[in-house]
């Protein structure tokens, strides 16, 4: 949240994303390794854990420059498909992560030792991050990754401008629309993160699952959600060809998320099983050594609030798995188009920061709303947040368009539709056109003679 705008500004300042990406990927790899080595590092492990997690958070700010480069390296007509792919990667990261955690659970508390490195159900996910971090680091070497500026060249051609600076001055973004989309992104991610954060404790309270069962079944459920998300991402392109992107975002993204929240409001006939974890909530097993399961008696709402049924929870999660990828992809797509061809590192950093803020506030919301007030307030408040966002998006709907579309005059050389021509260096293209014009004029003079 704090470093996304800074890393985005760094990418803008350098005019290149390679170094920011390499530095943050190296930081991610080292911090993940430190996290997995906590049990063998001497000293205060709590401080080491906080430091390791802090630097993982700093490294994750590279999504800002990744999104910024994506906007700069694609033509206007390619933007939706490209953003859907990077959004697919991000969503898969969120939903596959718990699936990987479920997959390594059989390693148990002690696991195995490989080359003096502890590998168990707690450290395995960190080592997977290390491996992926190294692979990503290699992929951004110069011989694998070459940077291109396509969007600004396309804008220069369409606007008839000679320099990038002239083009940026001619195309002004709509700041109200931009901040609206940032806030909408926060609300959408907050609702998804809420389920991710709340999922384990919610299922343990409502369905009387043990910790291991909750971890296992939520891992499976989120993996199924990943498959649903993949199918949804494939459908984004065809849907946006048939309907406007703004309508798909509003009614396919936000409205389905609202339905998902409504379906999670309990309507079961019975109360959840009540569990007594002691006056300090620290007794986990009964006298026979069996794990105590159920809704804690210290949460007073458990005594009178109906139980959430498994069926409605699964269906609600299904609607969320469809609505979230639609909404989050098209918010980023429209946001990129509203900003225009200017460097977007800081703006993408602000949007990434808004998404991170939702991850910061998610556990706080769970702690203060869910544990004290219960499921009615939790899903009611989040549902109202989504409805308010929908209404405001509808109010500013006509402003959620690219800045070029706001201009009444057409600049020289501006095309009415996307033309499939190479976006080559503008100056060389103009020189070639000038030579061809002179040749054509000379030929005409000869014909007249």
N, C-alpha and C positions, 0 to 999 in steps of 0.2 A: 504493500500500500504506500509506504513512504518512498521507496526507491524507484518505483515504476516511472514517475515523471522525470526523475533525475537521469535514469538510464536512457529514457527516450530523448531527453535534451542532449545527452552525450552523443547519441547516434546522429541527431540533427547537426550538432556542432562539427562532428568529424566528417559528415557527408558520406559515411560508410558504417555499415552495421557489423562488419566482420570482427573487429577488435572487441566491441562491447559483448558480442555473443561468445567469443572465445574466452574472455575473462570470466563472464558469468557462468559458463559451462564448467570451467576449471574450478571455480568456487563451489558450484553445486556438487561436483564429484568429491572434492576434498571434505566438504561438510557432511555429505552422506556417509563417507567412510568413517569420519569421526563419530558420527551418531551410532554406527554399527560396532564401533570399538569401545563404547562407553564402559562395558563391564570389565574390560581389561586395562583401561587407562587408570593409573593411580590418581588419587586426589578427590576433590569434590565433584562427583559425577553430575549432580544437579546443575551446577554452573556450566559444566562442559556441554550438557544436553541443551541448555538454553542458548548457549553461544552457537552450537551446531545448527539448531533450528533457525536461529536468527539469520545465519549466512545462507541457509537454504532459501529462506524468504527473500533475501537480497538477490540471490541468483535467479529466482523465479521472475524477477522484474524484467528479464530479457524478452518476455512475451510482448512487451511494449514495442521494442525495436523490431521484433519479428513481424508484428502486425503492420508496423509502419512501412517496413520494406515490402511486404506483400502488396500494400496499396500503391507503392511507388513502382513496382515491377510488373504491374498488370495493366492491360487496356481496360477502358471503362466497361466494355461488353464482357470481359472475362472476370470482373471483380466478384460477382456473386458466387460463381463456381469456385474461385480460388479461396474466398473467405470461408465458404462451406467446408473446404478441405482442412483448413487450419483450425476451424471450429470443431470439426470432427476429431482431429487429433487431440484437441484440448478436452473435449467431452469424454473421449475414450480414456484419456489419462485419469480423469476423475472417477469414471465408473469401473475401469479395469483394475485400478489400484486396489480397491477392496477385494476384487476377485483374486488378485495375486496374493493378497494377505490370507484369504481363505485357503488358497492352494498350498501355502507354506505352513499352515497351522499344524499339519501332522508332524512337523519337526519337533514340536513340543517345546517345553521350557529350556531344556538342556541342549537338544539338537546334536550337532557334530562339530568337530574342530578340523579345519582344513588349513594347512600351512600356518598353524598357530592362530588362525582367525576364527572366532566363534560364529557359527551359523545356526540359528534357531528361529523359532516362530516370531521373535521380536526383531532380530537383526537381518533376516533374509531379505526383507523388503528394501532395507538400506543398501545391501550389496547389489540388488537388482538395479537400484538407482545409479550406483557406481558404474556398473557395466554399461548402462544406457548413456550415462554422461560421457564416458570415454568414446563411445561410438559417435555420439553427436559432435563431440569436439573434433574428431578426425574428419567428419563430413564437412566442416566449415573451413578446412584448409583451402588455399587458393586453387589447387588443382581439382578440387571437387566442387567448389562454390564460386561462381563469378557473378558480380553485382551488375544490374542493369537498371536504368532509369527510363521506364516506358511511359508512365502516366504523364510526366511533365512534357515529354516530347510530343505525345498525342495532344495535350492541351495547347502547346505552342503551335502545332500545325492547325488545330481547329480555330484558335483565336487569332492566328496570323501575327504572332509576336516573335521577336528575334531573340529574346533572352528569357531565362527562367524568371528573373525578378519582375519583368514587365508582365509576364503571365500571372504571377502571384498577385500583383496589384490589381490586375483586371478582373480577377475572380475572387470575390469576397465570400467567405463562408457565412452561414446563418448561425450566429452564436446561440440564439434561443433554441433552435432545433438541435444544435450540438449538445448543449447541456441537458436538454430533455432526454436525448438518447442515452447520455451517461447515467442519468437518474433511473431511466427505465432498465438499463443494464444492471444497475445495482439491485433493483427490486427483483428482477428475474433470477439473478445468480443467488440472491439471498434466499429465495424460496427453494432453489435446488440444494443449496448448501444446508438449509435447515433439515431437509430429509436425510442428507448425508450425515450430519452431526447428530440428529435426533434418532436416526433409524435403529441403532442398537439398543439404546435405553428405552425407546418407545415399544419395540417388540418384546423386550424383557418385561416391561410393566404390563402391557396389554395381553400378551399371549403366554405369559409365565414361562418364557424360554430361559434356559441357562445361558451363561456368558458365552460358552463355546457354541451352543446352538444358534444364538443370535448372530455371532460373528460369521458362522458358516452359512446360515440361510440368507443373511443380508448380503454376503459376498456373492452368492448365487443370484439373488434378485438383481443386484446391481450389474452383474455380468449379462443377465437377460436384458436389462435396460440398455446396455451397450449395444446389443444386437438390434434392438428396436431403434436406437439412435442412428445406427449405421443405415438402416432401411430409410429412415426419415431424411437423412442427409442426401441419399440418392434421389429422393423425390423432390428436393428443394428446387432443383433446376427446372424440371417439367412444370412444377406448380407456379413458379415465377414467370414462366412463359405464357401461362394461361391466365394468371391473375397478377395484379400489381403487387410488388414486394411489400408495400405498406399494409395491404390488406392481409397478406399471408402472415406477416409479423403479428398483426393485431388479433386476427381471428384464428389463425393456426397456432400461434405461439402463446400469447397472453390468455386467450379465452380457454384454451385447453388446460393451461396451468390453473386457471380459476376452477375449472371442473375438478381437477385433481385435488385442490384444497377442499372443495365442498365435499367430495367423496371421503375425505379423511376425518370429517366431523362425525363422531361416534353415533351410531343409531342401533347398536346391538341391544338385545333384550336383557342381558345379564350384566352384572357388575364384574370388573376384573378380579382375579384372585388376589387377596390381600396378603402381603408378606411383612413379617416383623423382623427388621434387621437390628433391633436393639435401640436404646435411647440415643446412641451416637451414630447409628446407621453403619456400624462396622462389623456386625456379626454376619458372616456369609454362609455358615454351615450350621445345621442343627446338631443335636446330641449324637445322631447316628452317622455324622460325617457327610450327610447329603446337602448339596447346595440349596440354599433357600431361594425360591423364585417367586415372582409375583410383583404386584404394585406396592411400593413401600407404604406402610401405614402412616409414616411421617408426612406423606403427600395427602393432605386431607381430602382433596378432590377425588382420590381413588375410592373413597367410601360412598360416594353418591353419583359419580359420573359414569354413564353406561360404557361398556367395553367396546373398543374398536374391533370390528370383525376382520378376520384375515382376508376375506373376499374383497371388502371395500378398500382395504389397504393396498392390496395387489392391483386392483383396478385403478385406484387413484395414482399409484406409482406408474402404471402404464400410460395414463394420460400425461403425466409429468415427463415421461421419457420421450414422448412425441412433441409436446409443447415446448420444452426447454431447448432442444437443438434448433427448432424452427425459429423461435424468438431470438435466441442469442446470436445465431448466424446472421439473421437479417438485420438486427440492430447494428452489428458491426459493419455489415455491407452498406447499409444506408448511411451510417456515420462516416464511413470512408468517402462515400460519394458526396455527402454534404460538405465535408472539409475541402474537397477539390484536390488538385494536384500538388499542393504545397507540402513541405515536409511535415509529417504527422507524428513524429516521435513523442513530443510532449503531450499532444492530445490523446494519442493511443495510451500513453502512460497514465493520463487522468482516467481513462476508461478502465484500464487494467487496475488502477488503484481503487476505483469504485467497486470492481469485482472482488478485490482483496478485502476491502472494508466489510463486505458482506460476510466474508469468511471470519473476520475478526468479531463481528457482532453476532454471528450465528450462535456460538456457544454461550455468549452473554444472554441472548434472547432465550435460549433453552433454560439457562439457569434461573432466570428471573420470571419468565412467563410460564414455561411448561411445568417446572417442578412446583411452582407456587399456585398457579391458577388452573393448569390442566389443559386437556386437548381442545375443549371448546374455544378458549381464548387463543391458544396457539394457532390453530388453523383458521379461526375466525379473523384474527388480526392480519395474518399473512394474506388471506383471501381478499380482505378489504384493501390492502396495499396494492394488490394486482388490479383490482377494479378501478381504483383511483388512477393508477398508471394508464389503464386502457382509456379512461375518459379524457385524460390530459393529452394522450397521443392522438386521440380523435380531434381534439380542439386544434392542435398544431399540425394536423395531418397534411395540409397543403404546403407547409413549409419544409417538410421532410423530403426535399428534392435537391438534386445537384445544383450548385450555384449557376452553372451555364444555362440551365433551363429558366432562370429568372431574368436573363438578359433579353431585351426586346430586339436589339440590333444584332445582326449576324456579321461577325468579323469576316474579312476576306479569307477565302479558302476554307470556310467552315462547312462541313458536310452535314446533310440532313440525316444521314444514317451512318452507321459504322462501316467504313470501307476497309477491306482487307488489303492494306498496303504496308510494306515494311516501314517501321518508324525509324528511319535512318537519320543521320546528322542533318539538321535543318539547313545549315549554310550550304553544304554540298548539294543538297536537293535544289535549293534556290539557284545556285550557279548553273546546274545542269538545265533547269527550266529556262534560264536566261539564254543559254547557248542555243537551245532548241528553238526559242522564239526568234532569235536573230537569223538562224538558218531558214526558218519558215518565212520570215519577212523578205530575206534575200531571194528565195525561190519565187515569191510572189512578184517581186520587181522584175525578175527575168521573164516571167510569164507575160507581164504587161508589156515589156519591151518586145 
